[in-house]
Amino acid sequence: MKAIWNGEVLAHSNDTVVVEGNHYFPPASLNRQYFSDSSTTTNCPWKGTASYYNIEVNGKVNKDAAWVYATPKSAASNITGHIAFWKGVEVKP
């Protein structure tokens, strides 16, 4: 799978984990130069607290377009540290 935004590949992996229709990419699959930490967090009742990343590609910023569960609840332990995308980021084979 690939995550693409603004013409650049943000992540590429043959080993994503699908949860609730979202592909979670392993941390090593990210092109880190496009990511910066965001102060945004959200809470899921069964996964726990998600932290967000802003994505910047070619001078354009997509705020909070990626998220990660760094320390999820036990029910979601299979996505620990994996990153998922939304807000116009295309995820495709």
N, CA, C and O atoms as CSV, one atom per row, in Angstrom:
chain,resi,resn,atom,element,x,y,z
A,1,MET,N,N,0.837,-1.186,0.000
A,1,MET,CA,C,0.000,0.000,0.000
A,1,MET,C,C,0.882,1.249,0.000
A,1,MET,O,O,2.006,1.250,0.501
A,2,LYS,N,N,0.328,2.302,-0.579
A,2,LYS,CA,C,1.006,3.594,-0.591
A,2,LYS,C,C,0.058,4.658,-0.067
A,2,LYS,O,O,-1.145,4.613,-0.327
A,3,ALA,N,N,0.604,5.615,0.673
A,3,ALA,CA,C,-0.120,6.814,1.080
A,3,ALA,C,C,0.492,7.973,0.305
A,3,ALA,O,O,1.694,8.221,0.396
A,4,ILE,N,N,-0.342,8.686,-0.461
A,4,ILE,CA,C,0.142,9.736,-1.359
A,4,ILE,C,C,-0.636,11.022,-1.103
A,4,ILE,O,O,-1.859,11.011,-0.969
A,5,TRP,N,N,0.097,12.121,-1.039
A,5,TRP,CA,C,-0.546,13.435,-0.943
A,5,TRP,C,C,0.307,14.459,-1.669
A,5,TRP,O,O,1.532,14.477,-1.544
A,6,ASN,N,N,-0.365,15.308,-2.430
A,6,ASN,CA,C,0.297,16.395,-3.156
A,6,ASN,C,C,1.444,15.868,-4.030
A,6,ASN,O,O,2.484,16.510,-4.173
A,7,GLY,N,N,1.224,14.681,-4.608
A,7,GLY,CA,C,2.171,14.126,-5.561
A,7,GLY,C,C,3.351,13.381,-4.970
A,7,GLY,O,O,4.216,12.923,-5.717
A,8,GLU,N,N,3.416,13.244,-3.649
A,8,GLU,CA,C,4.543,12.553,-3.013
A,8,GLU,C,C,4.067,11.341,-2.213
A,8,GLU,O,O,2.977,11.348,-1.640
A,9,VAL,N,N,4.899,10.303,-2.184
A,9,VAL,CA,C,4.609,9.107,-1.401
A,9,VAL,C,C,5.017,9.363,0.045
A,9,VAL,O,O,6.194,9.566,0.343
A,10,LEU,N,N,4.033,9.352,0.935
A,10,LEU,CA,C,4.287,9.582,2.359
A,10,LEU,C,C,4.713,8.314,3.069
A,10,LEU,O,O,5.513,8.349,4.004
A,11,ALA,N,N,4.164,7.180,2.610
A,11,ALA,CA,C,4.475,5.883,3.214
A,11,ALA,C,C,4.229,4.796,2.175
A,11,ALA,O,O,3.383,4.938,1.292
A,12,HIS,N,N,4.988,3.707,2.299
A,12,HIS,CA,C,4.851,2.581,1.374
A,12,HIS,C,C,5.158,1.301,2.137
A,12,HIS,O,O,6.224,1.167,2.738
A,13,SER,N,N,4.198,0.342,2.108
A,13,SER,CA,C,4.409,-0.901,2.846
A,13,SER,C,C,3.536,-2.022,2.297
A,13,SER,O,O,2.411,-1.794,1.852
A,14,ASN,N,N,4.071,-3.226,2.339
A,14,ASN,CA,C,3.302,-4.433,2.025
A,14,ASN,C,C,2.750,-5.067,3.292
A,14,ASN,O,O,2.197,-6.166,3.249
A,15,ASP,N,N,2.897,-4.377,4.421
A,15,ASP,CA,C,2.546,-4.955,5.711
A,15,ASP,C,C,1.720,-3.970,6.556
A,15,ASP,O,O,2.044,-3.722,7.717
A,16,THR,N,N,0.649,-3.412,5.964
A,16,THR,CA,C,-0.215,-2.527,6.743
A,16,THR,C,C,-1.197,-3.373,7.560
A,16,THR,O,O,-1.430,-4.544,7.260
A,17,VAL,N,N,-1.757,-2.760,8.584
A,17,VAL,CA,C,-2.783,-3.399,9.408
A,17,VAL,C,C,-4.071,-2.610,9.192
A,17,VAL,O,O,-4.082,-1.394,9.379
A,18,VAL,N,N,-5.156,-3.280,8.802
A,18,VAL,CA,C,-6.418,-2.594,8.549
A,18,VAL,C,C,-7.309,-2.674,9.793
A,18,VAL,O,O,-7.626,-3.759,10.281
A,19,VAL,N,N,-7.701,-1.505,10.287
A,19,VAL,CA,C,-8.611,-1.399,11.426
A,19,VAL,C,C,-9.671,-0.359,11.064
A,19,VAL,O,O,-9.346,0.772,10.703
A,20,GLU,N,N,-10.929,-0.751,11.163
A,20,GLU,CA,C,-12.052,0.133,10.855
A,20,GLU,C,C,-11.902,0.791,9.482
A,20,GLU,O,O,-12.241,1.962,9.311
A,21,GLY,N,N,-11.399,0.041,8.513
A,21,GLY,CA,C,-11.259,0.531,7.151
A,21,GLY,C,C,-10.039,1.387,6.886
A,21,GLY,O,O,-9.828,1.816,5.751
A,22,ASN,N,N,-9.231,1.648,7.900
A,22,ASN,CA,C,-8.019,2.446,7.735
A,22,ASN,C,C,-6.784,1.552,7.696
A,22,ASN,O,O,-6.644,0.635,8.506
A,23,HIS,N,N,-5.892,1.828,6.749
A,23,HIS,CA,C,-4.610,1.126,6.688
A,23,HIS,C,C,-3.634,1.828,7.626
A,23,HIS,O,O,-3.384,3.026,7.490
A,24,TYR,N,N,-3.089,1.084,8.569
A,24,TYR,CA,C,-2.073,1.592,9.490
A,24,TYR,C,C,-0.709,1.114,8.998
A,24,TYR,O,O,-0.454,-0.086,8.892
A,25,PHE,N,N,0.160,2.078,8.702
A,25,PHE,CA,C,1.481,1.799,8.139
A,25,PHE,C,C,2.517,1.661,9.247
A,25,PHE,O,O,2.500,2.422,10.215
A,26,PRO,N,N,3.428,0.682,9.108
A,26,PRO,CA,C,4.502,0.558,10.099
A,26,PRO,C,C,5.371,1.818,10.113
A,26,PRO,O,O,5.547,2.460,9.077
A,27,PRO,N,N,5.914,2.175,11.280
A,27,PRO,CA,C,6.710,3.409,11.380
A,27,PRO,C,C,7.874,3.470,10.394
A,27,PRO,O,O,8.183,4.542,9.872
A,28,ALA,N,N,8.513,2.355,10.136
A,28,ALA,CA,C,9.679,2.344,9.236
A,28,ALA,C,C,9.302,2.625,7.783
A,28,ALA,O,O,10.180,2.895,6.964
A,29,SER,N,N,8.016,2.566,7.449
A,29,SER,CA,C,7.587,2.764,6.063
A,29,SER,C,C,7.366,4.228,5.712
A,29,SER,O,O,7.106,4.551,4.553
A,30,LEU,N,N,7.466,5.117,6.694
A,30,LEU,CA,C,7.203,6.539,6.472
A,30,LEU,C,C,8.396,7.270,5.877
A,30,LEU,O,O,9.546,6.971,6.197
A,31,ASN,N,N,8.108,8.230,5.008
A,31,ASN,CA,C,9.104,9.194,4.554
A,31,ASN,C,C,9.021,10.362,5.530
A,31,ASN,O,O,8.264,11.308,5.314
A,32,ARG,N,N,9.793,10.290,6.592
A,32,ARG,CA,C,9.679,11.182,7.754
A,32,ARG,C,C,9.857,12.659,7.436
A,32,ARG,O,O,9.390,13.507,8.196
A,33,GLN,N,N,10.519,12.987,6.335
A,33,GLN,CA,C,10.754,14.401,6.037
A,33,GLN,C,C,9.453,15.169,5.822
A,33,GLN,O,O,9.455,16.398,5.878
A,34,TYR,N,N,8.332,14.467,5.574
A,34,TYR,CA,C,7.061,15.132,5.329
A,34,TYR,C,C,6.223,15.322,6.599
A,34,TYR,O,O,5.169,15.955,6.541
A,35,PHE,N,N,6.662,14.795,7.729
A,35,PHE,CA,C,5.854,14.767,8.944
A,35,PHE,C,C,6.404,15.698,10.020
A,35,PHE,O,O,7.613,15.798,10.226
A,36,SER,N,N,5.484,16.373,10.695
A,36,SER,CA,C,5.850,17.136,11.886
A,36,SER,C,C,4.766,16.913,12.938
A,36,SER,O,O,3.594,16.720,12.614
A,37,ASP,N,N,5.182,16.945,14.198
A,37,ASP,CA,C,4.249,16.705,15.302
A,37,ASP,C,C,3.190,17.792,15.367
A,37,ASP,O,O,3.453,18.963,15.094
A,38,SER,N,N,1.993,17.375,15.732
A,38,SER,CA,C,0.891,18.293,15.993
A,38,SER,C,C,0.546,18.181,17.478
A,38,SER,O,O,0.841,17.164,18.107
A,39,SER,N,N,-0.067,19.200,18.034
A,39,SER,CA,C,-0.485,19.134,19.434
A,39,SER,C,C,-1.864,18.482,19.584
A,39,SER,O,O,-2.340,18.301,20.705
A,40,THR,N,N,-2.500,18.133,18.481
A,40,THR,CA,C,-3.835,17.549,18.509
A,40,THR,C,C,-3.815,16.104,19.015
A,40,THR,O,O,-2.950,15.312,18.640
A,41,THR,N,N,-4.776,15.780,19.867
A,41,THR,CA,C,-5.004,14.400,20.297
A,41,THR,C,C,-6.506,14.143,20.286
A,41,THR,O,O,-7.307,15.068,20.423
A,42,THR,N,N,-6.875,12.876,20.121
A,42,THR,CA,C,-8.262,12.449,20.249
A,42,THR,C,C,-8.279,11.159,21.041
A,42,THR,O,O,-7.251,10.500,21.202
A,43,ASN,N,N,-9.453,10.804,21.534
A,43,ASN,CA,C,-9.564,9.588,22.337
A,43,ASN,C,C,-10.609,8.654,21.733
A,43,ASN,O,O,-11.734,9.068,21.452
A,44,CYS,N,N,-10.236,7.410,21.540
A,44,CYS,CA,C,-11.143,6.367,21.074
A,44,CYS,C,C,-11.424,5.446,22.265
A,44,CYS,O,O,-10.495,5.058,22.972
A,45,PRO,N,N,-12.685,5.095,22.495
A,45,PRO,CA,C,-13.012,4.265,23.660
A,45,PRO,C,C,-12.277,2.928,23.708
A,45,PRO,O,O,-11.949,2.447,24.793
A,46,TRP,N,N,-12.014,2.322,22.551
A,46,TRP,CA,C,-11.365,1.006,22.599
A,46,TRP,C,C,-9.910,1.014,22.152
A,46,TRP,O,O,-9.178,0.072,22.453
A,47,LYS,N,N,-9.461,2.065,21.432
A,47,LYS,CA,C,-8.060,2.125,20.989
A,47,LYS,C,C,-7.197,2.983,21.906
A,47,LYS,O,O,-6.003,2.719,22.054
A,48,GLY,N,N,-7.779,3.998,22.517
A,48,GLY,CA,C,-7.014,4.873,23.390
A,48,GLY,C,C,-6.800,6.246,22.782
A,48,GLY,O,O,-7.624,6.718,21.998
A,49,THR,N,N,-5.695,6.891,23.139
A,49,THR,CA,C,-5.398,8.256,22.709
A,49,THR,C,C,-4.542,8.257,21.447
A,49,THR,O,O,-3.493,7.617,21.383
A,50,ALA,N,N,-5.020,8.992,20.448
A,50,ALA,CA,C,-4.275,9.161,19.198
A,50,ALA,C,C,-3.585,10.515,19.199
A,50,ALA,O,O,-4.153,11.510,19.648
A,51,SER,N,N,-2.366,10.546,18.696
A,51,SER,CA,C,-1.626,11.783,18.470
A,51,SER,C,C,-1.552,12.001,16.965
A,51,SER,O,O,-1.594,11.046,16.190
A,52,TYR,N,N,-1.443,13.248,16.560
A,52,TYR,CA,C,-1.510,13.585,15.138
A,52,TYR,C,C,-0.205,14.171,14.606
A,52,TYR,O,O,0.641,14.671,15.347
A,53,TYR,N,N,-0.089,14.082,13.286
A,53,TYR,CA,C,1.026,14.688,12.554
A,53,TYR,C,C,0.463,15.634,11.508
A,53,TYR,O,O,-0.578,15.366,10.909
A,54,ASN,N,N,1.155,16.735,11.295
A,54,ASN,CA,C,0.912,17.576,10.130
A,54,ASN,C,C,1.796,17.048,9.008
A,54,ASN,O,O,2.892,16.544,9.250
A,55,ILE,N,N,1.309,17.168,7.790
A,55,ILE,CA,C,2.083,16.729,6.632
A,55,ILE,C,C,2.382,17.959,5.780
A,55,ILE,O,O,1.490,18.752,5.478
A,56,GLU,N,N,3.647,18.106,5.399
A,56,GLU,CA,C,4.034,19.217,4.535
A,56,GLU,C,C,4.758,18.676,3.315
A,56,GLU,O,O,5.773,17.988,3.417
A,57,VAL,N,N,4.199,19.012,2.150
A,57,VAL,CA,C,4.771,18.575,0.878
A,57,VAL,C,C,4.773,19.763,-0.080
A,57,VAL,O,O,3.736,20.388,-0.304
A,58,ASN,N,N,5.931,20.072,-0.641
A,58,ASN,CA,C,6.064,21.138,-1.635
A,58,ASN,C,C,5.434,22.447,-1.161
A,58,ASN,O,O,4.753,23.131,-1.926
A,59,GLY,N,N,5.669,22.789,0.114
A,59,GLY,CA,C,5.198,24.054,0.655
A,59,GLY,C,C,3.749,24.077,1.104
A,59,GLY,O,O,3.288,25.088,1.633
A,60,LYS,N,N,3.017,22.985,0.906
A,60,LYS,CA,C,1.617,22.919,1.346
A,60,LYS,C,C,1.523,22.069,2.606
A,60,LYS,O,O,2.174,21.029,2.715
A,61,VAL,N,N,0.700,22.525,3.566
A,61,VAL,CA,C,0.535,21.819,4.841
A,61,VAL,C,C,-0.863,21.219,4.929
A,61,VAL,O,O,-1.856,21.888,4.645
A,62,ASN,N,N,-0.926,19.965,5.321
A,62,ASN,CA,C,-2.180,19.257,5.578
A,62,ASN,C,C,-2.201,18.974,7.079
A,62,ASN,O,O,-1.605,18.005,7.548
A,63,LYS,N,N,-2.903,19.845,7.831
A,63,LYS,CA,C,-2.880,19.782,9.296
A,63,LYS,C,C,-3.597,18.538,9.806
A,63,LYS,O,O,-4.706,18.220,9.378
A,64,ASP,N,N,-2.936,17.841,10.731
A,64,ASP,CA,C,-3.518,16.671,11.401
A,64,ASP,C,C,-3.971,15.581,10.427
A,64,ASP,O,O,-4.976,14.914,10.673
A,65,ALA,N,N,-3.248,15.396,9.338
A,65,ALA,CA,C,-3.662,14.453,8.294
A,65,ALA,C,C,-3.229,13.018,8.557
A,65,ALA,O,O,-3.606,12.112,7.814
A,66,ALA,N,N,-2.441,12.799,9.607
A,66,ALA,CA,C,-2.011,11.445,9.960
A,66,ALA,C,C,-2.106,11.297,11.466
A,66,ALA,O,O,-1.944,12.269,12.205
A,67,TRP,N,N,-2.369,10.082,11.920
A,67,TRP,CA,C,-2.435,9.853,13.365
A,67,TRP,C,C,-1.795,8.535,13.747
A,67,TRP,O,O,-1.612,7.639,12.923
A,68,VAL,N,N,-1.460,8.446,15.032
A,68,VAL,CA,C,-0.774,7.272,15.564
A,68,VAL,C,C,-1.265,7.002,16.979
A,68,VAL,O,O,-1.546,7.930,17.738
A,69,TYR,N,N,-1.365,5.739,17.320
A,69,TYR,CA,C,-1.606,5.317,18.699
A,69,TYR,C,C,-0.278,4.796,19.229
A,69,TYR,O,O,0.074,3.636,19.013
A,70,ALA,N,N,0.447,5.648,19.917
A,70,ALA,CA,C,1.776,5.270,20.413
A,70,ALA,C,C,1.689,4.234,21.527
A,70,ALA,O,O,2.524,3.333,21.616
A,71,THR,N,N,0.680,4.367,22.370
A,71,THR,CA,C,0.461,3.413,23.469
A,71,THR,C,C,-1.032,3.087,23.543
A,71,THR,O,O,-1.726,3.541,24.453
A,72,PRO,N,N,-1.521,2.300,22.584
A,72,PRO,CA,C,-2.952,2.001,22.564
A,72,PRO,C,C,-3.371,1.057,23.686
A,72,PRO,O,O,-2.544,0.435,24.353
A,73,LYS,N,N,-4.678,0.975,23.866
A,73,LYS,CA,C,-5.225,-0.005,24.798
A,73,LYS,C,C,-4.937,-1.401,24.244
A,73,LYS,O,O,-4.643,-1.553,23.058
A,74,SER,N,N,-5.019,-2.401,25.091
A,74,SER,CA,C,-4.627,-3.762,24.694
A,74,SER,C,C,-5.412,-4.282,23.495
A,74,SER,O,O,-4.867,-5.056,22.708
A,75,ALA,N,N,-6.657,-3.891,23.330
A,75,ALA,CA,C,-7.463,-4.359,22.199
A,75,ALA,C,C,-6.905,-3.900,20.851
A,75,ALA,O,O,-7.198,-4.499,19.816
A,76,ALA,N,N,-6.107,-2.845,20.870
A,76,ALA,CA,C,-5.541,-2.298,19.634
A,76,ALA,C,C,-4.020,-2.412,19.603
A,76,ALA,O,O,-3.360,-1.668,18.878
A,77,SER,N,N,-3.465,-3.326,20.373
A,77,SER,CA,C,-2.003,-3.431,20.463
A,77,SER,C,C,-1.343,-3.726,19.119
A,77,SER,O,O,-0.158,-3.442,18.943
A,78,ASN,N,N,-2.086,-4.290,18.171
A,78,ASN,CA,C,-1.504,-4.615,16.853
A,78,ASN,C,C,-1.203,-3.378,16.013
A,78,ASN,O,O,-0.540,-3.490,14.981
A,79,ILE,N,N,-1.675,-2.196,16.431
A,79,ILE,CA,C,-1.361,-0.981,15.676
A,79,ILE,C,C,-0.448,-0.029,16.454
A,79,ILE,O,O,-0.337,1.147,16.106
A,80,THR,N,N,0.190,-0.523,17.481
A,80,THR,CA,C,1.104,0.315,18.266
A,80,THR,C,C,2.152,0.964,17.360
A,80,THR,O,O,2.909,0.274,16.677
A,81,GLY,N,N,2.186,2.286,17.363
A,81,GLY,CA,C,3.182,3.023,16.592
A,81,GLY,C,C,2.920,3.113,15.098
A,81,GLY,O,O,3.672,3.775,14.383
A,82,HIS,N,N,1.868,2.461,14.608
A,82,HIS,CA,C,1.539,2.507,13.183
A,82,HIS,C,C,0.777,3.793,12.868
A,82,HIS,O,O,0.084,4.336,13.729
A,83,ILE,N,N,0.905,4.275,11.639
A,83,ILE,CA,C,0.340,5.558,11.248
A,83,ILE,C,C,-0.750,5.363,10.207
A,83,ILE,O,O,-0.587,4.597,9.257
A,84,ALA,N,N,-1.874,6.069,10.395
A,84,ALA,CA,C,-2.981,6.058,9.430
A,84,ALA,C,C,-3.206,7.476,8.915
A,84,ALA,O,O,-2.694,8.445,9.476
A,85,PHE,N,N,-3.979,7.579,7.843
A,85,PHE,CA,C,-4.131,8.852,7.137
A,85,PHE,C,C,-5.585,9.170,6.824
A,85,PHE,O,O,-6.435,8.283,6.748
A,86,TRP,N,N,-5.850,10.469,6.643
A,86,TRP,CA,C,-7.130,10.962,6.161
A,86,TRP,C,C,-6.917,12.343,5.576
A,86,TRP,O,O,-5.787,12.682,5.224
A,87,LYS,N,N,-7.971,13.164,5.456
A,87,LYS,CA,C,-7.885,14.533,4.964
A,87,LYS,C,C,-7.239,14.638,3.578
A,87,LYS,O,O,-6.338,15.446,3.353
A,88,GLY,N,N,-7.723,13.804,2.665
A,88,GLY,CA,C,-7.255,13.899,1.292
A,88,GLY,C,C,-6.024,13.095,0.944
A,88,GLY,O,O,-5.601,13.084,-0.212
A,89,VAL,N,N,-5.441,12.421,1.921
A,89,VAL,CA,C,-4.304,11.531,1.632
A,89,VAL,C,C,-4.875,10.269,0.979
A,89,VAL,O,O,-5.744,9.605,1.544
A,90,GLU,N,N,-4.381,9.953,-0.204
A,90,GLU,CA,C,-4.857,8.781,-0.944
A,90,GLU,C,C,-4.073,7.556,-0.518
A,90,GLU,O,O,-2.843,7.539,-0.562
A,91,VAL,N,N,-4.806,6.527,-0.102
A,91,VAL,CA,C,-4.189,5.249,0.267
A,91,VAL,C,C,-4.643,4.230,-0.749
A,91,VAL,O,O,-5.837,3.961,-0.883
A,92,LYS,N,N,-3.675,3.652,-1.476
A,92,LYS,CA,C,-4.021,2.710,-2.549
A,92,LYS,C,C,-2.915,1.677,-2.723
A,92,LYS,O,O,-1.791,1.866,-2.260
A,93,PRO,N,N,-3.252,0.584,-3.398
A,93,PRO,CA,C,-2.227,-0.461,-3.644
A,93,PRO,C,C,-1.102,0.035,-4.533
A,93,PRO,O,O,-0.173,-0.716,-4.830
